[in-house]
Amino acid sequence: MADPVDMVELWRGPFLESVHRGHAVVCDGSGQILHAWGDPDQLIYPRSSCKMIQALPLIESGAAAAHGLRQEHLALACASHNGAAIHTDRVNAWLADLGMADANLRCGPQVPDDKDAKFALIRAHEEPCQVHNNCSGKHAGFLTFGKHMGWGPEYTEVDHPMQQEIRTTFSEVTGLETPGYGIDGCSAPNFATTVHGLACAMAFFATAQADGASAREKAAAALRDAMVAYPELVAGEGRACTELMRAMGGKVAIKTGAEAVFTAILPELGLGIALKIVDGTTRASECAIAAILVKLGVLDPEHPATRKRMNAIQYSRRGLEAGIIKPAVALA
Amino acid sequence: MADPVDMVELWRGPFLESVHRGHAVVCDGSGQILHAWGDPDQLIYPRSSCKMIQALPLIESGAAAAHGLRQEHLALACASHNGAAIHTDRVNAWLADLGMADANLRCGPQVPDDKDAKFALIRAHEEPCQVHNNCSGKHAGFLTFGKHMGWGPEYTEVDHPMQQEIRTTFSEVTGLETPGYGIDGCSAPNFATTVHGLACAMAFFATAQADGASAREKAAAALRDAMVAYPELVAGEGRACTELMRAMGGKVAIKTGAEAVFTAILPELGLGIALKIVDGTTRASECAIAAILVKLGVLDPEHPATRKRMNAIQYSRRGLEAGIIKPAVALA
């Protein structure tokens, strides 16, 4: 069991101010590790970085086709969105198509990160709805799957057949029987795996063919292609997933998760990536995934979306240069 | 040079999800270390945790007395406030007393953390002012000091006589010539020291007598007593410094700093504390300082203000219990 390695540093003036350690794995479709930092067998909660895995049964079951879900729906099912109108309008329409409404969701309300949406709520003296929750697209997918299967409404309970189906799928694509789960911010179970297991799952998404032999392979390709086609639905304007996916010109799908997890799917290289910053800080997971994507040659280190997170100048509130967030030696 | 030690853990379900490491020192007025975790000689930026040091020359110079500053002003000079009306009203009045206004500040604007103040700005379609900056009290102190001395307006420049005076004071009370500085979020220089040096300075504040022999000792006692007398001015409602100081019944002054620094002044025990979480995460510095204060017997582990930060249950957005933030073994 290797210790985590220094991955990201914050320098201020002449001195190192803060450091973030992590674990990361880059592997191919056979599970072969090409690069690893820290301990590949470190157990982690993928959190939202595995939403594409949680969405596989939605397609495999035939629910997505039966309900006429398009790429936009699938991108939202994989999304941690910022609650902007482009997200909430689509999720509301999706719920209406199901004959459902906000009250059918079980993700809980969340103040939207999107400034326009947030300010509009405040000015109207309104509270956020569940549809504003960054996971509302995933939950709309859950509701679609549950309706198709004729299951009960409490779909976030771990004993609900939906979560058991997701558990089985999760264990299969990670290549490792999950040892257990925790409750995610959206109240759904989040199944644990290793960094290597999560990277293996991402490599499966990377190598899946749209005309593949299995329903699962087709489902994985459809979700990956939807993420790449609609980067703005997967996160939102200003967000790392959206901006870095755009910077890579639609060649790579990436996904953040709470507590500083990041995954990436690289179809052209047939590779999957998973990383976890042990202290759970998002600024570090964003810098680290950017650094690994740069190392693999799929992200321009000088692109503004990259420089916003990697070798990112930190300013004082009056605009003076104060520091820099950059990859540590292991990722530089 | 000892490695940092695990200080704070986030557990979710049955598994450890995230870990924060840090350095901390508890020492007495002679600099003798009573407890240490990690490396006492680790160089850190104290950030806002040293505002009481930066305010010493304001009093020692006679500026505070000449301008009739009261305890409320001194508490604000040491504050990282949340921009609530109780803070901005007082800072605006202070600036007016100086014949100055928001434009004389050099801290830059900041969106207030206080919900009422923030929502009021949004509803009025107004931008925040410099007075909303969490450091505006410190900067009002700087302006008072500079006016008294007849110095120029660019008081945040490191070559300005004010910052040179602060540098000398800082080196003296930490017992260590500062090796350099970085630019803080409020654009003022922030001088580096060791965790032990910062703890020594806090022990000086703890042992300073109001009727002490030196002007510096009197100044230190005045600032410490002002912080303890006005906990709501040092931070604000809901904030760690305010709530934990209240929970300790006015016996201890504590102060947070950006990038997860925390200091504490314990007059009855004659002790000072400094800690730094290496990854810069505030949830961890708040939990760690609470754990050390509990260990020293000055904070009730079951007080709601403590339980909000130490052994703090984490909930999903629908209110389900999802995890806990707690001290690691070294602090438990």
Interface residues (C-beta under 8 A of the other chain):
Chain A: L10 R12 G13 P14 F15 E17 S18 V19 H20 R21 L43 I44 Y45 R106 C107 G108 P109 Q110 F119 I122 R123 N133 P179 G180 Y181 G182 I183 D184 G185 C186 S187 N190 A192 E259 A260 V278 D279 G280 T281 A284 S316 R317 R318 G319 L320 E321 A322 G323
Chain B: L10 R12 G13 P14 F15 E17 S18 V19 H20 R21 L43 I44 Y45 R106 C107 G108 P109 Q110 F119 I122 R123 N133 P179 G180 Y181 G182 I183 D184 G185 C186 S187 N190 A192 E259 A260 V278 D279 G280 T281 A284 S316 R317 R318 G319 L320 E321 A322 G323
